[in-house]
Amino acid sequence: MKTKKKFSPAEIQALKKADQDHYFHPTSSIWVLQEKGAKIIAKGKGCKVWDVEGKEYYDATAALWYSSVGHCRPELTQTAVDQLEQLESYHSFNEFANVPAIQLAEKVSKMVPVKDARIFFTNSGSESNDTIFKMVRFYWFLKNKDSKDYIITRNRAYHGVSCGAVCATRLPGFHEGFEPRLPGFAHIELPYCYQCPWGKKVESCNLECALALEEKITELGKDKVAAFIAEPIVGTGGIIIPPPGYFEKIRQICTDNEVLFIADEVINAFGRTGKMFGIEHWEGVVPDLMTMAKGITSGYVQLGAVALSGEIFDTLKQREKFLHGFTYSGHPLACAVGLRNLEIIEDEDLPGNSEKMGRLLKEKILALNLDVIGDVRGKGLMVGVELVKNKETKEKHDPLLAPSVVDAAYEMGLITRPLIGDILQFSPPMVITESQIDDIVKLLEAAIAKALKDRE
Ligand SMILES: Cc1ncc(COP(=O)(O)O)c(C=O)c1O
């Protein structure tokens, strides 16, 4: 059946049945799908999407954090059509290249805060992280320090699900039953200031969270550690923002111990946090490598990227080949759309709008002054709302409250998501306006009231 604008009740029923009979969804509840069927989205425009029944929703998550410039922009459709007419695809192996891949590499290399950056393309965030883990190990191998193979990651990190990336992911459920994992991964606690793992308050904080990296490097031996990877602002793990000084300290520890610092900007990058890159919230901190995806094309076409410093590239150059790459690395369609998407983000100052609208969103949610809202935090349009039973003690709520709010919101026309730890995700497209923020906050208030009533 061809995708079309209107579906009859019989067609909708047939689609739902086909979904249940044939489609294995990624990261979804198989049981809920069998019982209730899929939520089938058929149309999008700006900050809204519509399901096959024609019901309208605010996309307050920007799909999976990626719809930065909003859904279905004609400029990007036109760019895609133009590119498909010119050259639908050509690979970049064996010294081939294509025009959009070169142009996007040049553009991204000039944007990223990585010194003399080179850009390697992938198709996703997981592939970008897998690529970077191989790159850092190959780098130390070429420096005759091949014992340096450990990657240090943090609890509550999400770095993807492929066999390499999932070893760096530290969220419940992602490892059980998938063992054995790859060797060479270690982890530390992360800076979760709302409930500091060291029991510290702002006044008494000595950046124990950053010093934990130094302790881990000492424990493993610095001759064993290749790199440290962190999302500057944690996404899926619950919108967690490290305190001022954290990444400055991390950078220093990495430099002192000859450990490469990788910023995973798969969600943060290209304006979502109110600055072009998340790491820029810690002034002057320069990662050695960076991974990107999602916002690089606003999800119009799948694309991931790795930025590596000129120094790392110069070391890799000692070998004729870095034998790693994907059939679709540097796909011209994805790169052409990515290039135009980044132009839109710059021309419309979407990082600026993200900063402004994110601030309003947080203020307006806080102004609801609801007992169940323990914390509202975020940078730009990466906002998390942590639900609690008791604001003073921060006692956890019934864990089914957050999913119930999400279900109630969906019924009312608002898409949000429960993140780990009773936290609701708000990351709408970066083109959102103040009146749309008002609508979203009103819907959230109504959804919380309904969920609380339903759970009485
Ligand atoms: C920070 C981070 N890194 C990596 C990934 C993995 O990206 P993908 O799902 O494109 O493989 C994600 C996905 O959400 C992410 O949030």
Ligand as a Chemical Component Dictionary entry (heavy atoms), coordinates in Angstrom:
data_LIG
# 
_chem_comp.id                   LIG 
_chem_comp.type                 NON-POLYMER 
_chem_comp.pdbx_formal_charge   0 
_chem_comp.three_letter_code    LIG 
# 
loop_
_chem_comp_atom.comp_id 
_chem_comp_atom.atom_id 
_chem_comp_atom.alt_atom_id 
_chem_comp_atom.type_symbol 
_chem_comp_atom.charge 
_chem_comp_atom.model_Cartn_x 
_chem_comp_atom.model_Cartn_y 
_chem_comp_atom.model_Cartn_z 
_chem_comp_atom.pdbx_ordinal 
LIG C1 C1 C 0 24.296 10.256 23.217 1  
LIG C2 C2 C 0 23.946 9.177  22.243 2  
LIG N1 N1 N 0 24.930 8.497  21.641 3  
LIG C3 C3 C 0 24.673 7.533  20.749 4  
LIG C4 C4 C 0 23.380 7.213  20.406 5  
LIG C5 C5 C 0 23.109 6.118  19.423 6  
LIG O1 O1 O 0 22.622 6.647  18.255 7  
LIG P1 P1 P 0 21.839 5.721  17.181 8  
LIG O2 O2 O 0 20.531 5.367  17.790 9  
LIG O3 O3 O 0 21.734 6.624  15.994 10 
LIG O4 O4 O 0 22.698 4.548  16.915 11 
LIG C6 C6 C 0 22.322 7.910  20.982 12 
LIG C7 C7 C 0 20.928 7.619  20.635 13 
LIG O5 O5 O 0 19.985 8.133  21.183 14 
LIG C8 C8 C 0 22.609 8.913  21.936 15 
LIG O6 O6 O 0 21.636 9.564  22.571 16 
# 
loop_
_chem_comp_bond.comp_id 
_chem_comp_bond.atom_id_1 
_chem_comp_bond.atom_id_2 
_chem_comp_bond.value_order 
_chem_comp_bond.pdbx_ordinal 
LIG C1 C2 SING 1  
LIG C2 N1 SING 2  
LIG C2 C8 DOUB 3  
LIG N1 C3 DOUB 4  
LIG C3 C4 SING 5  
LIG C4 C5 SING 6  
LIG C4 C6 DOUB 7  
LIG C5 O1 SING 8  
LIG O1 P1 SING 9  
LIG P1 O2 DOUB 10 
LIG P1 O3 SING 11 
LIG P1 O4 SING 12 
LIG C6 C7 SING 13 
LIG C6 C8 SING 14 
LIG C7 O5 DOUB 15 
LIG C8 O6 SING 16 
# 
